[in-house]
């Protein structure tokens, strides 16, 4: 069993920054997880990919809409993944979810709300 818990969301003004965290737990995660991903879902829209990081070598991937503004990172020892979000825009407003796939099963966190507004 794998559990993912996000934190760090909130209200921020345009141009501001936030850092999201995703804490992973579960023995199967430690043994079998290959990557962690962040997705987001705005009201009335589909859930979209934001960023991904390989748990083994740290290679990263980003959606074009966040490239050069967001940075994904991880702390293997603590089983934490982070999403540093800079230069936030109103269109970044969404619920942000972390996600991993372990032994063919999909795991999602409960989500954390990010609101970018003046």
Order of alpha helices (4+ residues) and beta strands (2+ residues): beta-beta-beta-alpha-beta-beta-beta-beta-beta-beta-beta-beta
